[in-house]
Amino acid sequence: MREMQLADSLTFASEAEIVGLWGLAMLAIAVIALLMEKRRNKTARFDRVGWVPWTPIFIFCAMIGAGLLALAVKGIAAG
């Protein structure tokens, strides 16, 4: 029953709500990238830091997420 409510709410969501959900998803990815960068900085062996560029991923996702949320707030407020 609850799955149907979620599916219906996503099916009939406005464009502003969908953009807001994408913005929240991008900010969640940015938080994960920030946590992974902090984890990488704590490593004891500097030659085993990994290959993923967490800082650019954080910056990219945070900027896109903030922009999408700003657009969504404006669209939701307009009705």
Secondary structure, 3 states (H helix, E strand, C coil): CHHHHHHHHHHCCCHHHHHHHHHHHHHHHHHHHHHHHHHHHCCCCCCCCCCCCHHHHHHHHHHHHHHHHHHHHHHHHHC
